[in-house]
Amino acid sequence: MLTPVGLLVLQLLIGRQYGDRPPAVLAAGAIAAQLGVIELVARLEGQSIASLLFLALPFPAVFWLGARAGFVVGAVILTLFTVRFAATKPQWRADADTQHGYLLFAIAVVLVTGIALLVRQERTSRERAEHLLRDLGASHRQLVESQGRVAELATIEERNRLARDIHDSLGHYLTVISVQLEKAQLLVAEDPVAVTAAVGNAKRLADQALADVRESVGALRKDEAPFLLEPTLRGMVADLGVLPLDLSLRITGNEQHYSRQQLLALYRAVQEGLTNVQRHARASRAHVLVELTEVAASVTVDDDGIGPPDGPGVGLRGVRERLELVSGRLVLTTAPGGGTRMSVTIPRTQARET
């Protein structure tokens, strides 16, 4: 009676102290000691009920040391039992009841070892599932946080885009309007007809600027309409015909090869280039060349003014930001014969959206 109680107490003490993962040396020593004690008791009492105490060992062996240790302990139990069985019952081969008792014990050892392995596997699977569930919860929280950051970045990017659109549109049109109003001031007493024409042009351009602002704001509320580069550029050049500037435009190639974002970046680059020509260059002539090939799109704006600016302003920074979104680049150099040359290149990296 004391032997099973002592074995149970030993296992409980180790389990309370270390759980299912005691030090390997301690676990192996405890199982070996229990094997020895049980075998000693069984030998002292003969083939008695004491042998059933062996069935208590596969569980701690499997849980403490793993499946391989469980198999080893099961094999050791069967070996010890078989050796003692053969020594104490030399006539067991002729006794069917004795053979039946041996088979029952062997089957019990195999079953207990198998059950221990299944229980351990189930516990391991449950722990893995709990761990995966915790990881899934953490991943979900990170995803929610990431979505929040993405939404915030998208909002910032949209604000920047809107700011660039408003700056480019208003800056261009307000420059032309300013020139027209200055002309009206100078001619107010000399040529009323010219003053009326200048004021009319300023009013028309102010309306166009207002329409562009409305379009930029409206783009935040609905899908963007298709953008056509050539008619838009020709319309802009026609609007600038009221200025004392000899302006020419040449467009070659097919814009269908390029996306709306790429074409809009080209348009804004031309718009900013001509705005700088009017505002800073003191130029009398300007030429715009747009080439749309199957490999890349390029824009060149040449003028005969005072040369490149000392540093980039807000408008040129906005153009560079637009170009970065489509893998484009901008270069400012001195034009042949003086003046400024603005060169923009965008590779054809995607097909035009329809």
C-alpha positions in Angstrom: 0.0 0.0 0.0 2.8 2.4 0.8 4.5 1.8 -2.5 1.8 3.2 -4.8 1.2 6.1 -2.4 4.9 6.9 -2.4 5.0 6.9 -6.2 2.0 9.1 -6.5 3.4 11.6 -3.9 6.7 11.7 -5.8 5.0 12.4 -9.1 2.8 15.0 -7.5 5.7 16.8 -5.9 7.7 17.0 -9.1 4.6 18.1 -11.1 3.8 20.9 -8.5 7.4 22.1 -8.6 8.2 21.9 -12.3 4.9 21.2 -14.1 5.2 19.0 -17.2 8.8 20.1 -17.9 11.1 19.2 -14.9 14.9 19.0 -15.5 15.7 16.0 -17.7 18.2 14.6 -15.1 15.6 14.8 -12.3 12.9 13.3 -14.4 15.0 10.4 -15.7 16.3 9.8 -12.1 12.8 9.7 -10.7 11.5 7.3 -13.3 14.5 5.0 -12.9 14.0 5.0 -9.1 10.3 4.2 -9.5 11.2 1.4 -11.9 13.6 0.0 -9.5 11.3 0.2 -6.5 8.4 -1.4 -8.4 10.6 -4.2 -9.7 12.0 -4.8 -6.2 8.5 -5.0 -4.7 7.3 -7.3 -7.5 10.2 -9.6 -7.0 9.7 -9.8 -3.3 6.0 -10.5 -3.7 6.3 -12.7 -6.8 4.0 -12.2 -9.8 1.4 -10.2 -7.8 -0.6 -7.1 -8.2 2.5 -5.1 -7.6 3.4 -5.4 -11.3 0.4 -3.2 -12.1 2.3 -0.3 -10.6 4.4 -0.3 -13.8 1.4 1.1 -15.6 1.8 4.4 -13.7 5.1 5.1 -15.3 4.5 5.7 -19.0 2.5 8.9 -18.4 5.2 10.8 -16.5 7.8 9.4 -18.9 5.9 10.8 -21.9 5.0 14.1 -20.3 8.4 14.8 -18.7 10.8 13.5 -21.3 8.8 13.1 -24.5 7.4 10.3 -26.8 10.8 8.5 -27.2 11.2 8.3 -23.5 7.7 6.8 -23.2 8.5 4.1 -25.7 11.8 3.3 -23.9 10.1 3.1 -20.5 7.3 0.9 -22.0 10.0 -1.4 -23.5 11.9 -1.6 -20.2 8.7 -2.5 -18.3 7.9 -5.3 -20.7 11.5 -6.5 -20.6 11.6 -6.6 -16.8 8.2 -8.2 -16.6 9.1 -10.8 -19.2 12.4 -11.8 -17.5 10.7 -12.1 -14.1 7.7 -13.9 -15.6 9.9 -16.5 -17.3 12.0 -17.0 -14.2 9.0 -17.4 -11.8 6.8 -19.5 -14.2 9.0 -21.9 -16.1 6.0 -23.8 -17.4 4.1 -20.8 -18.7 4.2 -22.1 -22.3 2.0 -25.0 -21.4 -0.4 -23.0 -19.2 -3.0 -21.1 -21.2 -4.2 -19.0 -18.3 -0.6 -17.9 -17.5 -0.1 -16.9 -21.2 -3.4 -15.0 -21.1 -2.3 -13.0 -18.0 1.0 -12.1 -19.7 -0.7 -10.9 -22.9 -3.1 -8.8 -20.8 -0.3 -7.1 -19.0 1.6 -6.5 -22.3 -1.5 -5.1 -23.9 -2.1 -2.9 -20.9 1.4 -1.5 -21.1 1.0 -0.7 -24.8 -2.4 0.9 -24.3 -1.3 3.0 -21.4 1.8 4.2 -23.4 -0.4 4.9 -26.4 -2.9 6.8 -24.3 -0.2 8.9 -22.8 1.1 9.8 -26.2 -2.3 10.8 -27.4 -3.0 12.9 -24.4 0.4 14.6 -24.8 -0.2 15.2 -28.5 -3.7 16.7 -27.7 -2.2 19.0 -25.1 0.5 20.1 -27.4 -2.0 20.7 -30.2 -4.2 22.8 -27.8 -1.2 24.8 -26.6 -0.2 25.4 -30.2 -3.7 26.5 -31.1 -3.8 28.9 -28.1 -0.4 30.3 -29.2 -1.7 30.7 -32.8 -4.8 32.4 -31.4 -2.7 34.8 -29.4 -0.6 35.5 -32.5 -3.7 36.0 -34.6 -5.0 38.5 -32.1 -1.7 40.4 -32.1 -1.6 40.3 -35.9 -5.2 41.6 -36.0 -4.3 44.5 -33.7 -1.3 45.3 -35.8 -3.4 45.1 -39.0 -5.9 47.5 -37.5 -3.1 49.9 -36.5 -1.5 49.6 -39.9 -4.8 50.3 -41.6 -5.1 53.4 -39.4 -1.6 54.5 -40.5 -2.3 53.8 -44.1 -5.5 55.8 -44.0 -3.6 58.7 -42.3 -0.9 58.6 -44.9 -3.4 58.4 -47.7 -5.2 61.5 -46.3 -1.8 63.3 -46.1 -1.0 62.3 -49.6 -4.4 63.5 -50.9 -4.0 66.8 -49.1 -0.6 67.2 -50.7 -2.0 66.4 -54.1 -4.8 68.9 -53.6 -2.4 71.5 -52.5 -0.2 70.9 -55.6 -3.2 71.1 -57.9 -4.5 74.3 -56.3 -1.0 75.9 -56.4 -0.3 74.9 -60.0 -3.7 76.0 -61.3 -4.1 79.2 -59.3 -0.4 80.1 -59.7 -0.6 79.8 -63.5 -3.9 81.6 -64.0 -3.2 84.4 -61.4 0.1 85.2 -63.1 -1.7 85.7 -66.4 -4.5 87.6 -64.7 -1.9 89.9 -63.0 -0.2 90.6 -66.3 -3.6 91.5 -67.9 -4.6 93.8 -65.1 -1.2 95.5 -65.2 -1.7 96.0 -68.9 -5.1 97.5 -68.2 -3.7 99.9 -65.6 -1.1 101.1 -68.1 -3.6 101.6 -70.9 -6.6 102.9 -69.0 -6.2 106.4 -70.3 -4.7 105.7 -73.7 -6.6 102.8 -75.2 -10.0 102.0 -73.6 -10.6 99.2 -76.1 -7.3 97.4 -75.1 -8.2 97.9 -71.5 -11.6 96.3 -72.1 -10.0 93.3 -73.8 -7.4 92.9 -71.1 -10.0 93.0 -68.4 -12.2 90.6 -70.4 -9.2 88.2 -70.7 -8.5 88.5 -67.0 -12.2 87.7 -66.2 -12.1 84.7 -68.5 -8.9 83.3 -66.9 -10.3 83.9 -63.4 -13.3 81.8 -64.4 -11.0 79.1 -65.7 -8.9 79.2 -62.5 -12.1 78.8 -60.5 -13.2 75.9 -62.6 -9.8 74.2 -62.0 -10.1 74.6 -58.3 -13.6 73.2 -58.4 -12.3 70.2 -60.4 -9.5 69.6 -57.9 -11.9 69.7 -54.9 -14.5 67.6 -56.8 -11.8 64.9 -57.5 -12.0 64.2 -53.7 -15.7 63.3 -54.0 -15.9 61.2 -57.1 -13.9 59.1 -59.6 -11.5 61.1 -61.8 -12.6 61.7 -65.4 -10.3 60.7 -68.3 -7.5 63.2 -68.8 -6.4 64.2 -72.4 -3.0 65.9 -72.5 -2.9 67.4 -76.0 -6.2 69.4 -76.0 -5.5 70.5 -72.5 -2.0 71.8 -73.4 -3.3 73.5 -76.6 -6.1 75.2 -74.6 -3.5 76.5 -72.1 -1.3 77.8 -74.9 -4.3 79.5 -76.4 -5.1 81.2 -73.1 -1.6 82.5 -72.9 -1.9 84.1 -76.4 -3.0 87.3 -74.8 0.5 87.8 -73.3 3.4 89.6 -74.9 5.1 86.2 -75.3 5.9 84.3 -78.5 4.9 80.8 -77.4 4.9 77.7 -79.6 3.9 74.1 -78.8 4.8 70.8 -80.5 3.4 67.4 -79.5 4.4 64.1 -81.0 3.5 60.5 -80.2 0.5 58.8 -78.7 -0.7 59.7 -75.2 -2.7 56.5 -75.1 0.5 54.7 -74.0 0.4 56.6 -70.6 -1.8 56.6 -67.5 -3.8 59.6 -66.3 -1.3 60.2 -63.5 1.6 60.3 -65.9 -0.2 62.6 -68.3 -1.3 64.9 -65.5 2.3 65.1 -64.2 3.5 66.1 -67.7 0.7 68.8 -67.9 1.6 70.2 -64.5 5.3 70.3 -65.4 4.5 72.4 -68.6 2.1 74.6 -66.6 4.8 75.3 -63.9 7.4 75.9 -66.6 5.3 78.5 -68.4 4.3 80.1 -65.1 8.0 80.6 -64.3 8.6 81.9 -67.8 6.0 84.6 -67.3 6.8 85.4 -63.6 10.6 85.2 -63.4 12.4 84.7 -66.8 11.7 88.0 -68.5 11.5 86.1 -71.7 10.1 87.1 -75.1 10.0 83.6 -76.6 9.2 80.1 -75.3 8.9 76.7 -76.9 7.3 73.6 -75.5 8.1 70.2 -77.0 6.2 67.1 -75.8 7.4 63.7 -77.1 5.3 60.6 -76.2 7.2 57.5 -77.4 6.6 53.8 -76.6 9.6 53.9 -74.2 9.3 57.2 -72.3 7.5 60.6 -72.3 9.5 63.8 -72.3 8.7 67.5 -72.0 11.1 70.3 -72.8 10.3 74.0 -72.1 12.9 76.4 -73.5 12.9 80.2 -73.1 15.2 83.1 -73.9 15.1 84.7 -70.5 17.6 85.4 -67.8 18.5 81.7 -67.1 17.7 79.1 -64.4 16.6 80.3 -60.9 19.0 80.1 -58.0 16.9 77.5 -56.2 13.6 75.6 -56.6 10.5 77.2 -55.5 7.2 75.8 -54.2 6.0 75.0 -57.7 9.1 73.1 -58.8 9.1 71.1 -55.6 5.5 70.2 -56.3 6.4 69.1 -59.9 9.2 66.9 -58.5 6.8 65.3 -56.0 4.4 64.5 -58.8 7.2 63.0 -60.9 8.5 60.9 -58.1 5.1 59.2 -58.0 5.5 58.1 -61.6 9.3 57.4 -61.5 10.0 60.6 -63.4 12.7 63.2 -63.1 13.2 67.0 -63.7 16.3 68.8 -64.8 16.9 72.5 -65.0 19.7 73.7 -67.3 20.7 76.7 -69.4 19.0 76.7 -72.8 21.1 77.0 -75.9 21.7 80.7 -76.5 20.8 81.6 -72.9 17.6 81.3 -71.0 16.3 78.3 -69.2 15.6 74.7 -70.3 13.3 72.6 -68.1 13.5 68.9 -69.1 11.1 66.2 -67.7 11.2 62.5 -68.4 8.8 59.8 -67.4 9.4 56.1 -68.3 6.5 54.2 -69.7 6.0 51.8 -66.8 2.3 51.2 -67.1 -0.4 51.2 -69.7 -3.0 54.0 -69.9 -6.1 53.3 -67.8 -9.4 53.3 -69.7 
